Amino acid sequence: MKLYKYQKYSHQTLGSIIKNKIWLSGAKNFNDLFDCKFQQDKFTENEYIELKHINDFRKKQDIPYVDLGFSKFEFNEIIFNDVKTNAMYHGAQEYLYEFGIFCLSEIPDSILMWSHYADNHKGICLEFDVDLKLNNTLLAVNYATKYPKVSIYDMGINLAKTTHSILATKSADWSYEKEWRYIVNDKSDQLINNPFKLTSIIFGARSKSEDIETILEAVKHNKDVSFKKATQSNTDYEMLISDYVHI
């Protein structure tokens, strides 16, 4: 499967390509105010008891768990105390912000994404070959009109599934991006080794000739990488992608 990353050209971008690295962003700094948010859903006393037993087991086995942060005697007070409930969910939200996310798209020819993410067509778009079987934290984004509804119980029973559900859900307004997300725990705002194979670099319709030459020189030893160019159609509102011919 091919997935694409639109980027502004910079020394940092060039360095990442040369070193075969990718930058994982934290959701707290995303441009979408609604990204990675969820609705609070309360849970029952029976669910609390079940979750308490599960957590005790996970502690002994050194398995990640959701810290309830209160005793059974405080349970009823918390259920009817919005301040304490909100504090619990605030902690869960901060936990989500610790994840590093690498955003990709199914399409390399989006006019909006070339404009928004690739410096008004002056940047580049990286093409990656992705094996979904080898990347189980690479998730297709679900587009919705409402936040995912999540309780602390949901997070406690299946932390990975619930976390991924929240981190891979966005407003339907963004559906044109056809986004996928590579998600890594506790790696927010960090540079990591690239888990995918870079197969092509697409230059923007307004890419500067000196930027193109710099990239060609930097990547010339990697025979697995091809070069393409995005151009503006003369008849339709669309971007055309074709092989780059070096003159």
C-alpha positions as CSV (number, residue, x, y, z in Angstrom):
1,M,0.0,0.0,0.0
2,K,1.2,3.5,-0.8
3,L,0.7,6.4,1.6
4,Y,1.8,10.0,1.4
5,K,3.2,12.7,3.6
6,Y,2.9,16.4,2.5
7,Q,5.7,18.6,3.9
8,K,7.2,22.0,3.8
9,Y,10.8,21.9,2.4
10,S,13.3,22.8,5.1
11,H,16.7,21.7,6.4
12,Q,14.9,19.6,9.0
13,T,12.9,17.9,6.3
14,L,16.0,17.2,4.3
15,G,17.8,15.9,7.3
16,S,15.0,13.5,8.1
17,I,15.0,12.1,4.6
18,I,18.8,11.6,4.6
19,K,18.8,10.0,8.0
20,N,15.6,8.0,7.3
21,K,13.7,9.5,10.2
22,I,10.1,10.6,10.8
23,W,8.8,13.2,13.2
24,L,6.0,12.2,15.6
25,S,3.8,15.1,16.6
26,G,1.7,15.3,19.8
27,A,-2.0,15.9,19.3
28,K,-1.9,18.9,21.7
29,N,-0.1,20.9,19.0
30,F,-2.4,19.8,16.0
31,N,-4.0,22.6,14.0
32,D,-7.4,21.0,14.6
33,L,-8.8,22.1,17.9
34,F,-11.2,19.1,18.0
35,D,-8.5,16.5,17.3
36,C,-8.2,13.5,19.7
37,K,-11.0,14.6,21.9
38,F,-13.7,12.4,23.4
39,Q,-17.0,12.5,25.3
40,Q,-17.1,11.5,29.0
41,D,-19.2,8.5,29.8
42,K,-19.8,7.4,33.4
43,F,-19.3,3.9,34.7
44,T,-21.0,1.7,37.3
45,E,-19.9,0.4,40.6
46,N,-19.8,-3.2,39.2
47,E,-17.5,-1.9,36.4
48,Y,-15.3,-0.2,39.0
49,I,-14.9,-3.5,41.0
50,E,-14.1,-5.4,37.9
51,L,-11.6,-2.8,36.8
52,K,-10.0,-2.8,40.3
53,H,-9.3,-6.5,40.1
54,I,-7.9,-6.2,36.6
55,N,-5.6,-3.4,37.7
56,D,-4.3,-5.3,40.7
57,F,-3.4,-8.2,38.3
58,R,-1.7,-5.8,35.8
59,K,0.3,-4.2,38.6
60,K,1.7,-7.5,39.6
61,Q,2.5,-8.5,36.0
62,D,4.0,-5.0,35.2
63,I,1.4,-4.4,32.5
64,P,0.2,-0.9,31.7
65,Y,-3.1,0.1,33.4
66,V,-5.3,3.1,34.0
67,D,-4.8,4.4,37.5
68,L,-8.2,4.9,39.1
69,G,-6.8,7.4,41.5
70,F,-9.4,6.7,44.2
71,S,-10.6,4.0,46.6
72,K,-13.9,2.1,46.5
73,F,-15.2,4.2,49.5
74,E,-14.9,7.4,47.3
75,F,-16.7,5.8,44.3
76,N,-20.2,7.1,45.0
77,E,-18.9,10.6,45.8
78,I,-17.0,10.7,42.5
79,I,-20.1,9.5,40.5
80,F,-22.0,12.6,41.8
81,N,-19.1,15.0,41.9
82,D,-18.4,16.6,38.5
83,V,-15.2,18.2,39.7
84,K,-13.6,14.9,40.5
85,T,-15.0,13.2,37.4
86,N,-13.7,15.9,35.2
87,A,-10.3,15.7,36.9
88,M,-10.2,12.0,36.0
89,Y,-11.0,12.6,32.4
90,H,-8.6,15.5,32.2
91,G,-5.9,13.0,33.3
92,A,-7.0,10.6,30.5
93,Q,-6.8,13.4,28.0
94,E,-3.3,14.4,29.1
95,Y,-2.3,10.7,28.7
96,L,-3.5,10.8,25.1
97,Y,-1.3,13.8,24.4
98,E,1.8,11.7,25.3
99,F,1.3,9.6,22.1
100,G,3.4,10.5,19.0
101,I,1.5,10.6,15.7
102,F,2.7,10.5,12.1
103,C,0.0,11.6,9.7
104,L,-0.3,10.3,6.2
105,S,-2.7,10.3,3.3
106,E,-3.9,7.9,0.7
107,I,-3.7,10.5,-2.0
108,P,-0.7,12.6,-3.4
109,D,-2.7,15.0,-5.5
110,S,-4.9,17.0,-3.1
111,I,-5.0,20.7,-4.0
112,L,-5.9,21.5,-0.4
113,M,-3.1,19.5,1.2
114,W,-0.5,20.8,-1.2
115,S,-1.7,24.3,-0.2
116,H,-2.0,23.7,3.6
117,Y,0.8,21.3,4.4
118,A,3.4,21.7,1.6
119,D,3.9,25.4,1.8
120,N,1.6,26.5,-1.0
121,H,2.9,23.9,-3.4
122,K,6.6,24.9,-2.8
123,G,7.2,21.8,-0.6
124,I,7.3,18.1,-1.3
125,C,5.2,15.0,-0.8
126,L,6.9,11.8,0.3
127,E,5.6,8.4,-0.9
128,F,6.0,5.4,1.4
129,D,5.5,1.7,0.8
130,V,3.6,0.4,3.8
131,D,3.0,-3.2,4.9
132,L,-0.1,-3.1,7.1
133,K,0.7,-6.5,8.5
134,L,3.9,-5.2,10.0
135,N,2.5,-2.0,11.3
136,N,-0.4,-2.7,13.6
137,T,-0.4,0.8,15.0
138,L,-1.0,2.3,11.6
139,L,-4.7,3.1,11.6
140,A,-7.1,4.5,9.0
141,V,-8.8,7.6,10.4
142,N,-12.5,7.4,11.2
143,Y,-14.5,10.5,10.3
144,A,-17.5,11.4,12.5
145,T,-19.8,14.1,13.6
146,K,-19.5,13.4,17.3
147,Y,-16.6,12.7,19.6
148,P,-16.1,9.0,20.6
149,K,-17.9,8.3,23.9
150,V,-15.5,6.7,26.4
151,S,-15.6,5.8,30.0
152,I,-12.7,5.1,32.4
153,Y,-13.9,1.5,32.3
154,D,-13.5,1.3,28.5
155,M,-9.9,2.5,28.9
156,G,-9.2,0.1,31.7
157,I,-10.6,-3.0,29.9
158,N,-8.9,-2.4,26.6
159,L,-6.5,0.5,26.9
160,A,-4.9,0.1,23.4
161,K,-8.2,-0.3,21.5
162,T,-9.9,2.7,23.3
163,T,-6.8,4.9,22.9
164,H,-6.4,4.1,19.2
165,S,-10.1,4.7,18.7
166,I,-9.8,8.3,20.1
167,L,-6.5,9.1,18.4
168,A,-7.8,7.9,15.0
169,T,-11.1,9.8,15.0
170,K,-11.6,13.2,13.4
171,S,-14.4,15.5,12.4
172,A,-16.1,14.6,9.1
173,D,-15.0,18.0,7.8
174,W,-11.5,16.5,7.3
175,S,-12.6,13.4,5.3
176,Y,-11.1,14.7,2.1
177,E,-7.7,14.0,3.5
178,K,-8.2,10.2,3.6
179,E,-5.8,10.1,6.5
180,W,-3.9,7.3,8.1
181,R,-2.0,7.6,11.4
182,Y,1.0,5.8,12.7
183,I,0.7,6.0,16.5
184,V,3.5,5.3,19.1
185,N,3.1,5.5,22.9
186,D,5.1,8.0,24.9
187,K,6.8,9.5,21.8
188,S,5.1,12.8,21.5
189,D,7.2,15.4,19.6
190,Q,10.1,13.1,18.9
191,L,12.2,12.0,15.9
192,I,12.3,8.2,15.4
193,N,13.6,5.7,12.8
194,N,11.3,5.5,9.8
195,P,9.3,2.3,9.9
196,F,8.3,2.6,6.3
197,K,10.1,2.3,2.9
198,L,10.5,5.7,1.1
199,T,9.8,5.0,-2.6
200,S,9.4,8.4,-4.2
201,I,9.7,12.1,-3.6
202,I,7.1,14.4,-5.4
203,F,8.2,18.0,-5.9
204,G,5.5,20.6,-5.6
205,A,4.3,22.7,-8.6
206,R,6.1,25.7,-7.2
207,S,9.2,23.9,-5.8
208,K,12.3,26.0,-6.2
209,S,14.9,24.6,-8.6
210,E,17.6,24.9,-5.9
211,D,15.5,22.9,-3.5
212,I,15.0,20.2,-6.1
213,E,18.7,20.1,-6.9
214,T,19.6,19.8,-3.2
215,I,17.2,16.9,-2.7
216,L,18.4,15.1,-5.9
217,E,22.0,15.4,-4.7
218,A,21.2,14.2,-1.2
219,V,19.2,11.1,-2.2
220,K,21.1,10.1,-5.3
221,H,22.7,7.1,-3.7
222,N,19.3,5.6,-2.8
223,K,18.3,3.7,-5.9
224,D,14.9,2.7,-4.4
225,V,13.7,6.3,-4.5
226,S,12.2,7.8,-7.7
227,F,11.3,11.4,-8.3
228,K,8.0,12.9,-9.5
229,K,6.6,16.4,-10.1
230,A,3.2,17.8,-9.4
231,T,1.8,20.2,-12.0
232,Q,-1.3,22.2,-12.3
233,S,-3.8,21.0,-14.9
234,N,-4.6,23.4,-17.8
235,T,-8.2,22.4,-18.0
236,D,-9.4,21.0,-14.6
237,Y,-9.2,21.9,-11.0
238,E,-6.7,19.1,-10.3
239,M,-3.0,18.3,-9.7
240,L,-1.2,16.0,-12.1
241,I,1.6,13.8,-10.9
242,S,4.2,12.6,-13.4
243,D,7.8,11.4,-13.5
244,Y,10.3,14.2,-12.9
245,V,12.7,14.7,-15.8
246,H,16.0,16.2,-14.7
247,I,17.4,18.6,-17.3
